[in-house]
Amino acid sequence: MTDIRYCDHCKQYTMKDTCRCGRTTISRSPAKYSPHFKYKHLRREAKKKQLE
């Protein structure tokens, strides 16, 4: 399965590795969640600040 990709230059989404403008695209899928994530405390603190 192909992930959705994004071109930083022209701000377009695509399923291809290169955009219509000829530049390479980056993956925009979120990182997978892991309960063993070693920075989970930082993620929780950032989420609390965001909700305040």
C-alpha distance matrix in Angstrom:
0.0 3.8 6.6 9.8 12.4 16.2 19.2 22.2 24.7 24.3 22.5 19.8 16.1 13.7 10.2 12.0 13.4 16.9 18.5 21.1 23.8 22.7 21.8 18.8 16.5 15.6 12.8 14.1 12.2 15.1 16.0 15.6 18.9 21.2 24.7 25.9 25.0 28.3 28.5 28.3 31.9 31.3 28.3 30.6 33.5 31.5 30.4 34.1 35.3 32.8 34.0 37.7
3.8 0.0 3.8 6.6 8.8 12.6 15.5 18.6 20.9 20.6 18.9 16.3 12.7 10.2 6.7 8.5 9.9 13.3 14.8 17.5 20.1 19.1 18.1 15.2 12.8 12.2 9.8 11.3 10.4 13.8 15.1 15.6 19.2 21.7 25.4 26.4 25.0 28.0 27.9 27.9 31.4 30.3 27.5 30.0 32.6 30.2 29.4 33.1 33.9 31.4 32.9 36.4
6.6 3.8 0.0 3.8 6.2 9.9 13.3 16.0 18.7 18.5 16.4 14.1 10.5 9.0 6.5 8.9 9.9 13.0 14.1 17.1 19.2 18.6 17.1 14.1 11.1 9.8 6.7 7.6 6.7 10.3 12.1 13.2 16.7 19.6 23.2 24.3 22.6 25.5 25.0 25.0 28.3 27.1 24.1 26.7 29.1 26.7 25.8 29.6 30.3 27.7 29.3 32.8
9.8 6.6 3.8 0.0 3.8 7.0 10.5 13.3 15.9 15.2 12.9 10.5 6.9 6.0 5.0 8.1 9.6 11.8 11.8 14.7 16.7 16.8 15.3 12.9 9.5 8.7 6.3 6.2 6.8 10.6 13.2 15.0 18.3 21.5 25.0 26.2 24.1 26.9 25.9 25.8 28.8 27.2 24.2 26.7 28.8 26.0 25.2 28.9 29.2 26.4 28.1 31.5
12.4 8.8 6.2 3.8 0.0 3.8 7.0 9.9 12.5 12.3 10.4 8.6 5.7 5.2 5.6 6.9 7.3 9.0 9.0 12.3 13.8 13.7 11.8 9.4 5.8 5.3 4.5 5.4 7.9 11.4 13.8 16.3 19.6 22.6 26.2 27.0 24.6 26.9 25.7 26.0 28.9 26.9 24.2 27.1 28.8 25.8 25.5 29.2 29.1 26.4 28.5 31.7
16.2 12.6 9.9 7.0 3.8 0.0 3.8 6.3 9.0 8.9 6.8 5.8 4.5 6.1 8.3 9.1 9.0 9.2 8.1 11.2 11.9 12.5 10.3 8.7 5.2 5.3 6.3 6.2 9.7 12.6 15.3 18.2 21.3 24.4 27.7 28.5 25.7 27.7 26.0 26.5 29.0 26.6 24.1 27.0 28.2 25.0 24.9 28.5 27.9 25.1 27.5 30.4
19.2 15.5 13.3 10.5 7.0 3.8 0.0 3.8 5.5 5.9 5.3 5.4 6.4 7.9 10.5 10.0 9.4 8.1 6.3 9.2 8.8 9.6 7.3 6.9 4.7 6.5 9.1 9.7 13.3 16.0 18.3 21.5 24.5 27.4 30.8 31.3 28.3 29.9 28.1 29.0 31.3 28.6 26.3 29.4 30.3 26.9 27.2 30.7 29.7 27.0 29.6 32.2
22.2 18.6 16.0 13.3 9.9 6.3 3.8 0.0 3.8 5.9 5.2 7.6 9.3 11.5 14.1 13.7 12.6 11.3 9.7 12.1 10.7 11.7 8.8 8.9 7.3 7.9 10.7 10.7 14.5 16.4 18.6 22.1 24.7 27.6 30.7 31.0 27.8 29.0 26.8 27.9 29.8 26.8 24.9 28.0 28.4 24.9 25.6 29.0 27.6 25.0 28.0 30.2
24.7 20.9 18.7 15.9 12.5 9.0 5.5 3.8 0.0 3.8 5.7 8.2 10.9 12.7 15.7 14.8 13.8 11.4 9.2 10.6 8.3 9.9 7.7 9.4 9.0 10.8 14.0 14.2 18.0 20.1 22.3 25.8 28.5 31.3 34.5 34.8 31.5 32.6 30.4 31.6 33.4 30.3 28.5 31.6 31.8 28.2 29.0 32.2 30.6 28.1 31.0 33.1
24.3 20.6 18.5 15.2 12.3 8.9 5.9 5.9 3.8 0.0 3.8 5.6 9.1 11.2 14.6 14.2 14.2 11.7 8.5 9.0 7.4 10.2 9.2 11.0 10.2 12.3 14.9 14.7 18.3 20.7 23.4 26.7 29.4 32.5 35.7 36.3 33.2 34.6 32.4 33.2 35.1 32.1 29.9 32.8 33.2 29.5 29.8 33.1 31.6 28.7 31.3 33.5
22.5 18.9 16.4 12.9 10.4 6.8 5.3 5.2 5.7 3.8 0.0 3.8 6.9 10.0 13.5 14.0 14.3 12.7 9.8 11.1 10.5 12.9 11.3 12.0 9.9 11.1 12.9 11.8 15.4 17.6 20.5 23.8 26.3 29.5 32.6 33.5 30.3 31.9 29.6 30.1 32.0 29.2 26.8 29.5 30.0 26.3 26.4 29.6 28.3 25.3 27.8 30.1
19.8 16.3 14.1 10.5 8.6 5.8 5.4 7.6 8.2 5.6 3.8 0.0 3.8 6.6 10.3 11.2 12.3 11.0 7.9 9.1 9.8 12.1 11.2 11.6 9.2 10.8 12.1 11.3 14.5 17.3 20.4 23.3 26.0 29.4 32.6 33.7 30.8 32.8 30.8 31.1 33.3 30.7 28.1 30.7 31.7 28.1 27.8 31.2 30.3 27.1 29.3 32.0
16.1 12.7 10.5 6.9 5.7 4.5 6.4 9.3 10.9 9.1 6.9 3.8 0.0 3.8 7.2 9.0 10.7 10.5 8.4 10.3 11.9 13.4 12.4 11.6 8.6 9.5 9.7 8.9 11.6 14.7 17.8 20.4 23.3 26.7 30.0 31.2 28.6 30.9 29.2 29.3 31.8 29.6 26.7 29.3 30.6 27.3 26.7 30.2 29.8 26.6 28.6 31.6
13.7 10.2 9.0 6.0 5.2 6.1 7.9 11.5 12.7 11.2 10.0 6.6 3.8 0.0 3.8 5.5 8.1 8.4 7.0 9.0 11.6 12.2 11.8 10.7 8.1 9.7 9.7 10.1 12.2 15.9 18.6 20.8 24.1 27.3 30.8 31.9 29.5 32.0 30.7 30.8 33.6 31.6 28.8 31.4 33.1 29.9 29.3 32.9 32.7 29.7 31.6 34.7
10.2 6.7 6.5 5.0 5.6 8.3 10.5 14.1 15.7 14.6 13.5 10.3 7.2 3.8 0.0 3.8 6.9 8.7 8.9 11.2 14.0 13.8 13.4 11.4 9.0 10.1 9.3 10.4 11.6 15.4 17.8 19.5 22.9 25.9 29.5 30.6 28.6 31.2 30.3 30.5 33.6 31.9 29.0 31.7 33.7 30.8 30.1 33.8 34.0 31.0 32.9 36.2
12.0 8.5 8.9 8.1 6.9 9.1 10.0 13.7 14.8 14.2 14.0 11.2 9.0 5.5 3.8 0.0 3.8 5.4 6.8 9.2 11.9 10.8 10.7 8.8 7.6 9.7 10.1 12.2 13.9 17.6 19.5 21.4 25.1 27.8 31.5 32.1 30.0 32.4 31.6 32.2 35.3 33.4 30.8 33.8 35.6 32.6 32.3 36.1 36.0 33.3 35.4 38.6
13.4 9.9 9.9 9.6 7.3 9.0 9.4 12.6 13.8 14.2 14.3 12.3 10.7 8.1 6.9 3.8 0.0 3.8 6.8 10.1 11.6 9.7 8.7 5.9 5.5 7.7 9.0 12.0 13.9 17.4 18.7 20.9 24.6 27.0 30.8 30.9 28.7 30.7 30.0 31.0 34.1 32.1 29.8 33.0 34.7 31.8 31.9 35.7 35.5 33.0 35.4 38.4
16.9 13.3 13.0 11.8 9.0 9.2 8.1 11.3 11.4 11.7 12.7 11.0 10.5 8.4 8.7 5.4 3.8 0.0 3.8 6.8 8.0 5.9 5.6 4.4 5.5 9.0 11.3 13.8 16.4 19.8 21.4 23.9 27.5 30.0 33.7 33.9 31.4 33.2 32.2 33.3 36.2 33.9 31.7 34.9 36.3 33.2 33.4 37.1 36.6 34.0 36.5 39.4
18.5 14.8 14.1 11.8 9.0 8.1 6.3 9.7 9.2 8.5 9.8 7.9 8.4 7.0 8.9 6.8 6.8 3.8 0.0 3.8 5.3 5.3 5.5 6.2 6.3 9.9 12.2 13.8 16.8 20.2 22.4 25.0 28.4 31.3 34.9 35.3 32.7 34.5 33.2 34.0 36.7 34.2 31.9 35.0 36.1 32.8 32.9 36.6 35.8 33.0 35.5 38.2
21.1 17.5 17.1 14.7 12.3 11.2 9.2 12.1 10.6 9.0 11.1 9.1 10.3 9.0 11.2 9.2 10.1 6.8 3.8 0.0 3.8 5.3 7.6 9.5 10.0 13.6 15.9 17.2 20.1 23.5 25.9 28.6 31.9 34.9 38.4 39.0 36.3 38.2 36.8 37.6 40.1 37.6 35.2 38.2 39.3 35.9 35.9 39.4 38.6 35.6 38.0 40.7
23.8 20.1 19.2 16.7 13.8 11.9 8.8 10.7 8.3 7.4 10.5 9.8 11.9 11.6 14.0 11.9 11.6 8.0 5.3 3.8 0.0 3.8 5.8 8.9 10.2 13.8 16.7 18.0 21.3 24.4 26.6 29.6 32.8 35.7 39.2 39.5 36.6 38.2 36.5 37.6 39.9 37.1 35.1 38.2 38.9 35.4 35.8 39.2 38.0 35.3 37.9 40.3
22.7 19.1 18.6 16.8 13.7 12.5 9.6 11.7 9.9 10.2 12.9 12.1 13.4 12.2 13.8 10.8 9.7 5.9 5.3 5.3 3.8 0.0 3.8 6.7 9.2 12.9 16.0 18.1 21.2 24.3 26.1 28.9 32.4 34.9 38.5 38.6 35.8 37.3 35.9 37.3 39.7 37.1 35.2 38.5 39.3 36.0 36.5 40.1 39.0 36.5 39.2 41.7
21.8 18.1 17.1 15.3 11.8 10.3 7.3 8.8 7.7 9.2 11.3 11.2 12.4 11.8 13.4 10.7 8.7 5.6 5.5 7.6 5.8 3.8 0.0 3.8 6.5 9.9 13.3 15.5 18.7 21.5 23.1 26.2 29.5 32.0 35.5 35.4 32.5 33.8 32.4 33.9 36.3 33.5 31.8 35.1 35.9 32.6 33.4 36.9 35.8 33.4 36.3 38.7
18.8 15.2 14.1 12.9 9.4 8.7 6.9 8.9 9.4 11.0 12.0 11.6 11.6 10.7 11.4 8.8 5.9 4.4 6.2 9.5 8.9 6.7 3.8 0.0 3.8 6.9 10.2 12.9 15.8 18.7 20.0 22.8 26.3 28.6 32.2 32.1 29.3 30.7 29.5 31.0 33.6 31.1 29.3 32.7 33.7 30.6 31.3 35.0 34.2 31.9 34.7 37.4
16.5 12.8 11.1 9.5 5.8 5.2 4.7 7.3 9.0 10.2 9.9 9.2 8.6 8.1 9.0 7.6 5.5 5.5 6.3 10.0 10.2 9.2 6.5 3.8 0.0 3.8 6.9 9.2 12.3 15.2 16.9 19.8 23.2 25.8 29.3 29.5 26.7 28.4 27.2 28.3 30.9 28.5 26.4 29.7 30.9 27.8 28.2 31.9 31.2 28.8 31.5 34.2
15.6 12.2 9.8 8.7 5.3 5.3 6.5 7.9 10.8 12.3 11.1 10.8 9.5 9.7 10.1 9.7 7.7 9.0 9.9 13.6 13.8 12.9 9.9 6.9 3.8 0.0 3.8 6.4 9.3 11.9 13.2 16.3 19.6 22.1 25.7 25.8 23.0 24.6 23.4 24.5 27.2 24.9 22.8 26.1 27.4 24.4 24.9 28.6 28.1 25.8 28.5 31.4
12.8 9.8 6.7 6.3 4.5 6.3 9.1 10.7 14.0 14.9 12.9 12.1 9.7 9.7 9.3 10.1 9.0 11.3 12.2 15.9 16.7 16.0 13.3 10.2 6.9 3.8 0.0 3.8 5.8 8.7 10.2 13.0 16.4 19.1 22.7 23.1 20.6 22.7 21.6 22.3 25.3 23.4 20.9 24.1 25.8 23.0 23.0 26.8 26.9 24.5 26.9 30.0
14.1 11.3 7.6 6.2 5.4 6.2 9.7 10.7 14.2 14.7 11.8 11.3 8.9 10.1 10.4 12.2 12.0 13.8 13.8 17.2 18.0 18.1 15.5 12.9 9.2 6.4 3.8 0.0 3.8 6.4 9.1 12.1 15.0 18.2 21.5 22.5 19.8 22.1 20.6 20.8 23.6 21.6 18.8 21.7 23.4 20.5 20.1 23.9 23.9 21.3 23.5 26.7
12.2 10.4 6.7 6.8 7.9 9.7 13.3 14.5 18.0 18.3 15.4 14.5 11.6 12.2 11.6 13.9 13.9 16.4 16.8 20.1 21.3 21.2 18.7 15.8 12.3 9.3 5.8 3.8 0.0 3.8 6.6 8.8 11.9 15.1 18.6 19.8 17.5 20.3 19.2 18.9 22.0 20.6 17.6 20.2 22.5 19.9 19.2 23.0 23.6 21.1 22.9 26.4
15.1 13.8 10.3 10.6 11.4 12.6 16.0 16.4 20.1 20.7 17.6 17.3 14.7 15.9 15.4 17.6 17.4 19.8 20.2 23.5 24.4 24.3 21.5 18.7 15.2 11.9 8.7 6.4 3.8 0.0 3.8 6.4 8.8 12.1 15.3 16.7 14.2 17.0 15.7 15.2 18.3 17.0 13.9 16.5 18.8 16.5 15.7 19.5 20.4 18.2 19.9 23.4
16.0 15.1 12.1 13.2 13.8 15.3 18.3 18.6 22.3 23.4 20.5 20.4 17.8 18.6 17.8 19.5 18.7 21.4 22.4 25.9 26.6 26.1 23.1 20.0 16.9 13.2 10.2 9.1 6.6 3.8 0.0 3.8 6.4 9.1 12.6 13.4 10.9 13.7 13.0 12.9 16.3 15.3 12.6 15.4 18.0 16.2 15.8 19.5 20.7 19.0 20.9 24.2
15.6 15.6 13.2 15.0 16.3 18.2 21.5 22.1 25.8 26.7 23.8 23.3 20.4 20.8 19.5 21.4 20.9 23.9 25.0 28.6 29.6 28.9 26.2 22.8 19.8 16.3 13.0 12.1 8.8 6.4 3.8 0.0 3.8 6.5 10.1 11.4 9.9 13.4 13.4 12.7 16.4 16.3 13.6 15.8 18.9 17.7 16.9 20.4 22.1 20.7 22.0 25.4
18.9 19.2 16.7 18.3 19.6 21.3 24.5 24.7 28.5 29.4 26.3 26.0 23.3 24.1 22.9 25.1 24.6 27.5 28.4 31.9 32.8 32.4 29.5 26.3 23.2 19.6 16.4 15.0 11.9 8.8 6.4 3.8 0.0 3.8 6.8 8.8 7.8 11.4 11.6 10.0 13.6 14.2 11.4 13.0 16.4 15.9 14.8 17.9 20.1 19.1 20.0 23.3
21.2 21.7 19.6 21.5 22.6 24.4 27.4 27.6 31.3 32.5 29.5 29.4 26.7 27.3 25.9 27.8 27.0 30.0 31.3 34.9 35.7 34.9 32.0 28.6 25.8 22.1 19.1 18.2 15.1 12.1 9.1 6.5 3.8 0.0 3.8 5.3 5.4 9.2 10.4 9.0 12.7 14.0 12.0 13.4 16.8 17.0 16.3 19.1 21.4 21.0 21.9 25.0
24.7 25.4 23.2 25.0 26.2 27.7 30.8 30.7 34.5 35.7 32.6 32.6 30.0 30.8 29.5 31.5 30.8 33.7 34.9 38.4 39.2 38.5 35.5 32.2 29.3 25.7 22.7 21.5 18.6 15.3 12.6 10.1 6.8 3.8 0.0 3.8 5.5 8.6 10.2 8.0 11.1 13.4 11.9 12.3 15.8 16.8 16.0 18.1 20.9 20.9 21.4 24.2
25.9 26.4 24.3 26.2 27.0 28.5 31.3 31.0 34.8 36.3 33.5 33.7 31.2 31.9 30.6 32.1 30.9 33.9 35.3 39.0 39.5 38.6 35.4 32.1 29.5 25.8 23.1 22.5 19.8 16.7 13.4 11.4 8.8 5.3 3.8 0.0 3.8 6.0 8.8 8.0 11.0 13.2 12.6 13.6 16.5 17.7 17.7 19.7 22.1 22.6 23.6 26.1
25.0 25.0 22.6 24.1 24.6 25.7 28.3 27.8 31.5 33.2 30.3 30.8 28.6 29.5 28.6 30.0 28.7 31.4 32.7 36.3 36.6 35.8 32.5 29.3 26.7 23.0 20.6 19.8 17.5 14.2 10.9 9.9 7.8 5.4 5.5 3.8 0.0 3.8 5.6 5.5 9.0 10.3 9.6 11.5 14.1 14.8 15.2 17.6 19.6 19.9 21.4 23.8
28.3 28.0 25.5 26.9 26.9 27.7 29.9 29.0 32.6 34.6 31.9 32.8 30.9 32.0 31.2 32.4 30.7 33.2 34.5 38.2 38.2 37.3 33.8 30.7 28.4 24.6 22.7 22.1 20.3 17.0 13.7 13.4 11.4 9.2 8.6 6.0 3.8 0.0 3.8 5.7 7.9 9.0 9.9 11.8 13.5 14.6 15.9 17.8 19.4 20.4 22.1 24.1
28.5 27.9 25.0 25.9 25.7 26.0 28.1 26.8 30.4 32.4 29.6 30.8 29.2 30.7 30.3 31.6 30.0 32.2 33.2 36.8 36.5 35.9 32.4 29.5 27.2 23.4 21.6 20.6 19.2 15.7 13.0 13.4 11.6 10.4 10.2 8.8 5.6 3.8 0.0 3.8 5.5 5.4 6.5 8.9 10.2 11.0 12.7 14.7 15.9 16.9 18.9 20.7
28.3 27.9 25.0 25.8 26.0 26.5 29.0 27.9 31.6 33.2 30.1 31.1 29.3 30.8 30.5 32.2 31.0 33.3 34.0 37.6 37.6 37.3 33.9 31.0 28.3 24.5 22.3 20.8 18.9 15.2 12.9 12.7 10.0 9.0 8.0 8.0 5.5 5.7 3.8 0.0 3.8 5.4 5.0 6.2 8.7 9.9 10.5 12.4 14.4 15.2 16.6 18.7
31.9 31.4 28.3 28.8 28.9 29.0 31.3 29.8 33.4 35.1 32.0 33.3 31.8 33.6 33.6 35.3 34.1 36.2 36.7 40.1 39.9 39.7 36.3 33.6 30.9 27.2 25.3 23.6 22.0 18.3 16.3 16.4 13.6 12.7 11.1 11.0 9.0 7.9 5.5 3.8 0.0 3.8 5.4 5.2 6.3 8.7 9.9 10.7 12.5 14.3 15.5 16.9
31.3 30.3 27.1 27.2 26.9 26.6 28.6 26.8 30.3 32.1 29.2 30.7 29.6 31.6 31.9 33.4 32.1 33.9 34.2 37.6 37.1 37.1 33.5 31.1 28.5 24.9 23.4 21.6 20.6 17.0 15.3 16.3 14.2 14.0 13.4 13.2 10.3 9.0 5.4 5.4 3.8 0.0 3.8 5.4 5.1 6.2 8.6 9.9 10.7 12.3 14.4 15.7
28.3 27.5 24.1 24.2 24.2 24.1 26.3 24.9 28.5 29.9 26.8 28.1 26.7 28.8 29.0 30.8 29.8 31.7 31.9 35.2 35.1 35.2 31.8 29.3 26.4 22.8 20.9 18.8 17.6 13.9 12.6 13.6 11.4 12.0 11.9 12.6 9.6 9.9 6.5 5.0 5.4 3.8 0.0 3.8 5.5 5.2 6.2 8.7 10.1 10.5 12.4 14.6
30.6 30.0 26.7 26.7 27.1 27.0 29.4 28.0 31.6 32.8 29.5 30.7 29.3 31.4 31.7 33.8 33.0 34.9 35.0 38.2 38.2 38.5 35.1 32.7 29.7 26.1 24.1 21.7 20.2 16.5 15.4 15.8 13.0 13.4 12.3 13.6 11.5 11.8 8.9 6.2 5.2 5.4 3.8 0.0 3.8 5.4 5.0 6.2 8.7 9.8 10.6 12.6
33.5 32.6 29.1 28.8 28.8 28.2 30.3 28.4 31.8 33.2 30.0 31.7 30.6 33.1 33.7 35.6 34.7 36.3 36.1 39.3 38.9 39.3 35.9 33.7 30.9 27.4 25.8 23.4 22.5 18.8 18.0 18.9 16.4 16.8 15.8 16.5 14.1 13.5 10.2 8.7 6.3 5.1 5.5 3.8 0.0 3.8 5.4 5.1 6.3 8.6 10.0 10.9
31.5 30.2 26.7 26.0 25.8 25.0 26.9 24.9 28.2 29.5 26.3 28.1 27.3 29.9 30.8 32.6 31.8 33.2 32.8 35.9 35.4 36.0 32.6 30.6 27.8 24.4 23.0 20.5 19.9 16.5 16.2 17.7 15.9 17.0 16.8 17.7 14.8 14.6 11.0 9.9 8.7 6.2 5.2 5.4 3.8 0.0 3.8 5.5 5.2 6.1 8.7 10.1
30.4 29.4 25.8 25.2 25.5 24.9 27.2 25.6 29.0 29.8 26.4 27.8 26.7 29.3 30.1 32.3 31.9 33.4 32.9 35.9 35.8 36.5 33.4 31.3 28.2 24.9 23.0 20.1 19.2 15.7 15.8 16.9 14.8 16.3 16.0 17.7 15.2 15.9 12.7 10.5 9.9 8.6 6.2 5.0 5.4 3.8 0.0 3.8 5.5 5.0 6.3 8.8
34.1 33.1 29.6 28.9 29.2 28.5 30.7 29.0 32.2 33.1 29.6 31.2 30.2 32.9 33.8 36.1 35.7 37.1 36.6 39.4 39.2 40.1 36.9 35.0 31.9 28.6 26.8 23.9 23.0 19.5 19.5 20.4 17.9 19.1 18.1 19.7 17.6 17.8 14.7 12.4 10.7 9.9 8.7 6.2 5.1 5.5 3.8 0.0 3.8 5.4 5.2 6.4
35.3 33.9 30.3 29.2 29.1 27.9 29.7 27.6 30.6 31.6 28.3 30.3 29.8 32.7 34.0 36.0 35.5 36.6 35.8 38.6 38.0 39.0 35.8 34.2 31.2 28.1 26.9 23.9 23.6 20.4 20.7 22.1 20.1 21.4 20.9 22.1 19.6 19.4 15.9 14.4 12.5 10.7 10.1 8.7 6.3 5.2 5.5 3.8 0.0 3.8 5.5 5.3
32.8 31.4 27.7 26.4 26.4 25.1 27.0 25.0 28.1 28.7 25.3 27.1 26.6 29.7 31.0 33.3 33.0 34.0 33.0 35.6 35.3 36.5 33.4 31.9 28.8 25.8 24.5 21.3 21.1 18.2 19.0 20.7 19.1 21.0 20.9 22.6 19.9 20.4 16.9 15.2 14.3 12.3 10.5 9.8 8.6 6.1 5.0 5.4 3.8 0.0 3.8 5.6
34.0 32.9 29.3 28.1 28.5 27.5 29.6 28.0 31.0 31.3 27.8 29.3 28.6 31.6 32.9 35.4 35.4 36.5 35.5 38.0 37.9 39.2 36.3 34.7 31.5 28.5 26.9 23.5 22.9 19.9 20.9 22.0 20.0 21.9 21.4 23.6 21.4 22.1 18.9 16.6 15.5 14.4 12.4 10.6 10.0 8.7 6.3 5.2 5.5 3.8 0.0 3.8
37.7 36.4 32.8 31.5 31.7 30.4 32.2 30.2 33.1 33.5 30.1 32.0 31.6 34.7 36.2 38.6 38.4 39.4 38.2 40.7 40.3 41.7 38.7 37.4 34.2 31.4 30.0 26.7 26.4 23.4 24.2 25.4 23.3 25.0 24.2 26.1 23.8 24.1 20.7 18.7 16.9 15.7 14.6 12.6 10.9 10.1 8.8 6.4 5.3 5.6 3.8 0.0
